């Protein structure tokens, strides 16, 4: 499906704030709500300049983000760079001593883990614990192909655990994320599930209400800045939204509207790759199973949260939901600034 973009406006990045109602519903709100509801939607929240312009009920009820959790791992990495714990291009083996003698694993960088190009044979599904994930076999040379799954995020969790402990700090990555990012943003966590080893799951497991997830989106829209100061390393933050050669549509835990040669089922489950030329170039997406979505479009001053029921039976059978990211965004047809009509 084709749709036009009449105008792109680059706006100054705002400071994250509590969402407030203003100016009535956004044009296209009713259509977006109906489309979401027709695809098992449970919550929808659209903020323009941090103010609620379209909302369903249930935006205060915590919902499972599934793989939407992964995008917080990228933000954690940017915070860890600011704290001097790591660099994105250091080798994982600098921390994982068991990888140092392996000719392939010793080459893997943290950037490759975050971009799912480390070479791990990682099937989508129930994650192994941190240490078992470190042992996951490689099926490709590091950096060569995109392989989406839980193992790289669990490995990153183990790296963070070891780095924090080495500095004499609490080694729990969840508590690090809460202390460094979620608490400053005022995000209230509903739940965060643990894996088989009792450690917090990095690829999934976070349960947030739409109103809370939107606070993270507003922080991203603001360029990683809170109260006028960078909450994470600015350079590392910018790197989160750059794709890899193996998959230009996936940055460091965030999805991007870019054409992609990757043929894996997860990349092909979103049509933002097909409609990349028609979507705002600065759109970034945190996405989870069941079509959980956090869309952030700084040039349109937009943060959009969409949550839905996950049909586990359909997922196990490989049935597609029929959800179209590009069509959904096209329904939110007008964002008015100074009388100018902007269309997604």
Residue pairs with C-beta under 8 A, 6 or more apart in sequence:
1 275
1 324
1 326
1 327
1 330
2 278
3 278
3 326
3 330
3 343
3 344
4 278
4 343
5 278
5 279
5 280
5 343
5 344
6 341
6 342
6 343
7 340
7 341
7 342
7 343
8 280
8 299
8 300
8 342
9 299
9 300
9 337
9 340
9 342
10 299
11 298
11 299
11 301
11 337
13 221
13 222
13 223
13 225
13 298
14 49
14 50
14 218
14 221
14 222
14 301
15 222
15 225
15 226
15 227
15 228
16 50
16 185
16 215
16 218
16 219
16 221
16 222
16 226
17 50
17 218
18 50
18 186
18 215
19 45
19 47
19 50
19 51
19 52
19 211
19 214
19 218
20 50
20 51
20 52
21 51
21 52
22 51
22 52
22 53
23 51
23 53
24 53
25 53
25 54
26 46
26 48
26 53
26 54
26 332
26 334
26 335
27 332
27 333
27 334
28 54
28 331
28 332
28 333
28 334
29 46
29 53
29 54
29 332
31 331
31 333
32 44
32 46
32 54
32 328
32 331
32 332
33 41
33 44
33 54
33 56
35 41
35 327
35 328
35 331
36 44
36 56
36 306
36 308
36 328
37 56
39 291
39 308
39 321
39 322
39 323
40 290
40 291
40 308
40 309
40 311
40 321
41 56
41 306
41 307
41 308
42 56
42 58
42 61
42 63
42 307
42 308
42 309
43 56
43 57
43 58
43 59
43 61
43 63
43 209
43 210
43 305
43 306
43 307
44 54
44 55
44 56
44 59
44 210
44 304
44 305
44 306
44 307
45 52
45 54
45 55
45 56
45 59
45 210
45 211
45 214
45 304
45 305
46 52
46 53
46 54
46 55
46 302
46 303
46 304
46 332
47 53
47 214
47 217
47 218
47 302
47 303
47 304
48 300
48 301
48 302
48 335
49 301
50 218
50 303
54 332
58 210
58 307
59 209
59 210
59 211
59 305
60 209
60 210
60 211
61 209
62 190
62 191
62 207
62 208
62 209
62 212
63 190
63 207
63 208
63 209
63 210
63 292
63 307
64 204
64 206
64 207
64 288
64 290
64 292
64 310
65 204
65 206
65 207
65 208
65 213
65 286
65 288
65 292
65 307
66 204
66 288
66 289
66 290
66 292
66 310
67 203
67 204
67 287
67 288
67 289
67 292
68 206
68 213
68 286
68 287
68 288
68 292
68 293
68 294
69 201
69 202
69 203
69 204
69 205
69 206
69 288
70 153
70 202
70 203
70 204
70 253
70 286
71 216
71 253
71 254
71 286
71 294
72 177
72 181
72 206
72 216
72 253
73 114
73 153
73 156
73 157
73 202
73 203
73 253
74 114
74 240
74 251
74 252
74 253
74 254
75 177
75 181
75 216
75 220
75 224
75 232
75 237
75 240
76 160
76 173
76 176
76 177
76 180
76 181
77 86
77 88
77 110
77 114
77 156
77 236
77 240
77 252
78 224
78 232
78 233
78 236
78 237
78 239
78 240
79 176
79 177
79 180
79 181
79 231
79 232
79 233
80 86
80 160
80 163
80 176
81 87
81 88
81 232
81 233
81 235
81 236
82 230
82 231
82 232
82 233
82 236
83 180
85 160
85 163
85 164
85 167
86 95
86 110
86 159
86 163
87 110
88 109
88 110
88 111
88 114
88 236
88 239
88 252
89 109
89 110
89 111
90 109
90 110
91 106
91 107
91 108
91 109
91 110
92 99
92 105
92 108
92 109
92 110
92 113
92 118
92 155
92 159
93 99
93 100
93 102
93 105
93 106
93 108
95 159
95 162
95 163
96 105
96 134
96 155
96 158
96 159
96 162
98 134
99 105
99 106
99 108
99 134
100 106
104 119
104 138
104 141
104 142
105 138
105 142
107 142
108 118
108 119
108 142
109 118
109 142
110 156
110 159
111 239
111 252
112 118
112 119
112 142
112 143
113 152
113 153
113 155
113 156
113 159
114 152
114 156
114 252
114 253
115 146
115 243
115 244
115 246
115 247
115 250
115 251
115 252
116 122
116 146
116 147
116 148
116 149
116 152
116 247
116 250
117 142
117 143
117 144
117 145
117 146
117 147
117 244
117 246
117 247
118 138
118 142
118 143
118 152
118 155
119 138
119 139
119 140
119 141
119 142
119 143
119 144
119 145
119 147
120 133
120 136
120 137
120 138
120 139
120 147
120 149
120 151
120 152
120 155
121 136
121 137
121 138
121 139
121 147
121 151
122 136
122 147
122 148
122 149
122 150
122 151
122 152
123 149
124 148
124 149
124 150
124 266
125 149
125 150
126 150
127 133
127 150
127 151
127 153
127 154
127 195
127 201
127 203
127 204
128 136
128 150
128 151
128 154
128 195
128 196
129 154
129 195
129 196
129 197
129 199
130 154
130 155
130 157
130 158
130 161
130 195
130 197
130 199
131 158
131 197
132 196
132 197
133 150
133 151
133 154
133 155
133 158
134 155
134 158
136 151
136 155
139 147
140 147
143 244
143 245
143 246
144 246
145 246
145 262
146 244
146 246
146 247
146 250
146 262
146 264
146 267
147 264
148 250
148 264
148 266
148 267
149 203
150 201
150 202
150 203
150 204
152 203
153 202
153 203
153 253
154 195
154 201
154 202
154 203
156 202
157 173
157 199
157 200
157 202
160 171
160 173
160 176
161 171
161 172
161 173
161 199
162 171
164 170
164 171
164 172
164 173
164 176
165 171
169 176
170 176
172 199
172 200
173 199
173 200
173 202
174 192
174 200
178 189
180 231
180 232
181 187
181 216
181 219
181 231
181 232
182 189
182 216
184 226
184 231
185 215
185 216
185 219
185 226
185 231
186 215
187 208
187 212
187 215
187 216
188 209
188 212
189 206
189 207
189 208
189 212
190 207
190 208
190 209
190 212
191 205
191 206
191 207
192 200
192 201
192 205
192 206
192 207
193 200
193 201
193 204
193 205
193 206
193 207
194 200
194 201
194 205
195 201
195 205
204 288
204 289
210 305
210 306
210 307
211 305
213 294
213 305
213 307
214 294
214 303
214 305
216 286
216 294
217 286
217 294
217 295
217 296
217 303
217 304
217 305
218 303
219 226
219 231
220 284
220 296
220 303
221 296
221 297
221 298
221 301
221 302
221 303
223 234
223 237
223 298
224 230
224 231
224 232
224 234
224 237
225 231
230 237
239 251
239 252
240 251
240 252
240 253
240 254
241 251
241 252
241 254
241 256
241 282
241 284
242 251
242 252
243 249
243 250
243 251
243 256
243 258
243 260
244 250
244 251
246 262
247 260
247 261
247 262
247 267
248 256
248 258
248 259
248 260
249 255
249 256
249 257
249 258
249 259
249 260
249 262
249 267
249 270
249 272
249 273
249 276
250 256
250 260
250 262
250 267
251 284
253 286
254 284
254 285
254 286
255 270
255 272
255 284
255 285
255 286
255 287
256 272
256 283
256 284
256 285
257 272
257 273
257 275
257 276
257 279
257 280
257 281
257 283
258 273
258 276
259 273
259 276
259 277
260 267
260 273
262 268
265 318
267 273
269 320
270 285
270 287
270 325
271 324
271 325
271 326
271 327
272 279
272 283
272 285
272 325
272 326
274 326
275 326
278 326
279 326
279 329
279 344
280 297
280 299
280 300
280 344
281 299
282 297
282 298
282 299
283 295
283 296
283 297
283 329
284 295
284 296
285 293
285 294
285 295
285 296
285 325
286 293
286 294
287 293
287 294
289 310
289 315
290 308
290 309
290 310
290 311
290 315
290 321
291 306
291 308
291 321
291 323
292 306
292 307
292 308
292 310
293 304
293 305
293 306
293 307
293 325
294 303
294 304
294 305
295 302
295 303
295 304
295 305
295 306
295 325
295 329
296 302
296 303
296 304
297 303
297 304
297 344
300 335
300 342
300 344
301 335
301 337
302 332
302 335
304 329
304 332
306 328
308 323
311 319
311 321
314 321
329 344
330 343
330 344
332 344
333 343
333 344
334 341
334 342
334 343
335 342
335 344
336 342
